[in-house]
Amino acid sequence: MVGAAFCHICGNNRHRADAPPARSWMKYLEPVRVLDFTGIRNWFGLPLPSLCAFLIGVVFVVVALTMGLISVHDYSDFEAIQLWRIQWLMAACAAFLAGILLKSRKPEN
């Protein structure tokens, strides 16, 4: 029909210029393709959720260790930094625990 917004045969939008590209968000995932998650999963022997939790836990441990590089001016700053380190280490423990709980009991092929 003349002036219809959609094709009566296939249902596609007739006004292509107005429609955004369907896969435009995929261009933001290009840097992630450099990481070979299949190879990393096979090397660690973990399923993907456990591997993600493990990597997040490692990042939290690294942040907790780098908190010691912050310069301390007085004792109250030292206490605050130690509290931050404890919080980051607790987050790392929670991530590691989540990785353990997400690990499947059956072996993957």
Kinemage of the C-alpha trace (Angstrom):
@kinemage 1
@onewidth
@group {chain A} dominant
@subgroup {mainchain}
@vectorlist {calphas} color= white
{ca met a 1} P 0.000 0.000 0.000
{ca val a 2} L 1.194 3.508 -0.746
{ca gly a 3} L 2.464 5.324 2.350
{ca ala a 4} L 2.631 2.190 4.527
{ca ala a 5} L 5.336 2.146 7.171
{ca phe a 6} L 5.978 -1.598 6.800
{ca cys a 7} L 6.203 -4.000 3.859
{ca his a 8} L 3.105 -6.173 3.544
{ca ile a 9} L 5.221 -9.167 2.444
{ca cys a 10} L 8.149 -9.307 4.850
{ca gly a 11} L 7.187 -6.798 7.562
{ca asn a 12} L 10.425 -4.762 7.320
{ca asn a 13} L 10.406 -1.038 7.912
{ca arg a 14} L 10.077 0.857 4.633
{ca his a 15} L 11.729 3.997 6.013
{ca arg a 16} L 15.292 2.699 6.330
{ca ala a 17} L 16.848 6.137 6.819
{ca asp a 18} L 14.903 6.693 10.036
{ca ala a 19} L 15.802 3.346 11.587
{ca pro a 20} L 19.097 3.086 13.509
{ca pro a 21} L 21.487 0.323 12.454
{ca ala a 22} L 20.455 -2.937 14.065
{ca arg a 23} L 23.913 -3.994 15.276
{ca ser a 24} L 25.502 -0.617 16.061
{ca trp a 25} L 26.168 -1.592 19.679
{ca met a 26} L 28.398 -4.460 18.536
{ca lys a 27} L 31.190 -2.024 17.629
{ca tyr a 28} L 31.766 -1.420 21.349
{ca leu a 29} L 32.524 -5.111 21.877
{ca glu a 30} L 35.401 -5.229 19.371
{ca pro a 31} L 38.151 -4.730 22.044
{ca val a 32} L 36.678 -7.643 24.026
{ca arg a 33} L 37.164 -9.964 21.048
{ca val a 34} L 40.912 -9.617 21.517
{ca leu a 35} L 40.547 -11.603 24.728
{ca asp a 36} L 40.188 -15.268 23.933
{ca phe a 37} L 37.774 -16.304 26.679
{ca thr a 38} L 37.625 -19.871 25.377
{ca gly a 39} L 41.389 -20.269 25.698
{ca ile a 40} L 41.396 -18.631 29.123
{ca arg a 41} L 38.509 -20.839 30.286
{ca asn a 42} L 40.316 -23.962 29.098
{ca trp a 43} L 43.572 -22.872 30.733
{ca phe a 44} L 41.902 -22.273 34.119
{ca gly a 45} L 39.452 -25.141 33.689
{ca leu a 46} L 36.544 -23.023 34.956
{ca pro a 47} L 33.125 -22.273 33.514
{ca leu a 48} L 32.540 -18.668 32.424
{ca pro a 49} L 30.655 -17.432 35.559
{ca ser a 50} L 33.333 -18.847 37.860
{ca leu a 51} L 36.083 -17.397 35.692
{ca cys a 52} L 34.482 -13.930 35.787
{ca ala a 53} L 34.099 -14.101 39.565
{ca phe a 54} L 37.733 -15.233 39.907
{ca leu a 55} L 39.017 -12.386 37.728
{ca ile a 56} L 36.932 -9.843 39.651
{ca gly a 57} L 38.356 -11.233 42.903
{ca val a 58} L 41.895 -10.881 41.563
{ca val a 59} L 41.199 -7.259 40.624
{ca phe a 60} L 39.867 -6.585 44.136
{ca val a 61} L 42.990 -8.111 45.704
{ca val a 62} L 45.220 -5.959 43.492
{ca val a 63} L 43.265 -2.838 44.494
{ca ala a 64} L 43.591 -3.797 48.171
{ca leu a 65} L 47.341 -4.206 47.772
{ca thr a 66} L 47.728 -0.894 45.972
{ca met a 67} L 45.886 0.900 48.780
{ca gly a 68} L 49.154 0.662 50.685
{ca leu a 69} L 50.780 2.979 48.159
{ca ile a 70} L 48.624 5.899 49.298
{ca ser a 71} L 50.671 8.276 51.399
{ca val a 72} L 49.584 8.586 55.026
{ca his a 73} L 49.800 11.989 56.749
{ca asp a 74} L 48.497 11.091 60.194
{ca tyr a 75} L 47.014 8.211 62.147
{ca ser a 76} L 43.390 8.905 61.150
{ca asp a 77} L 44.370 8.611 57.462
{ca phe a 78} L 46.080 5.313 58.228
{ca glu a 79} L 42.925 3.948 59.866
{ca ala a 80} L 40.770 5.010 56.920
{ca ile a 81} L 43.123 3.379 54.427
{ca gln a 82} L 43.184 0.159 56.442
{ca leu a 83} L 39.375 0.180 56.532
{ca trp a 84} L 39.297 0.552 52.727
{ca arg a 85} L 41.746 -2.321 52.373
{ca ile a 86} L 39.568 -4.518 54.576
{ca gln a 87} L 36.530 -3.666 52.458
{ca trp a 88} L 38.339 -4.494 49.207
{ca leu a 89} L 39.601 -7.789 50.660
{ca met a 90} L 36.082 -8.674 51.816
{ca ala a 91} L 34.809 -7.960 48.294
{ca ala a 92} L 37.555 -10.215 46.908
{ca cys a 93} L 36.560 -13.001 49.306
{ca ala a 94} L 32.915 -12.610 48.246
{ca ala a 95} L 33.922 -12.815 44.565
{ca phe a 96} L 36.027 -15.929 45.175
{ca leu a 97} L 33.174 -17.522 47.121
{ca ala a 98} L 30.763 -16.710 44.295
{ca gly a 99} L 33.198 -18.339 41.869
{ca ile a 100} L 33.279 -21.477 43.996
{ca leu a 101} L 29.497 -21.595 44.256
{ca leu a 102} L 29.046 -21.017 40.511
{ca lys a 103} L 31.419 -23.824 39.581
{ca ser a 104} L 29.503 -26.784 38.246
{ca arg a 105} L 30.090 -30.160 39.810
{ca lys a 106} L 30.096 -32.059 36.540
{ca pro a 107} L 33.288 -31.924 34.427
{ca glu a 108} L 33.145 -29.876 31.232
{ca asn a 109} L 34.285 -31.373 27.929
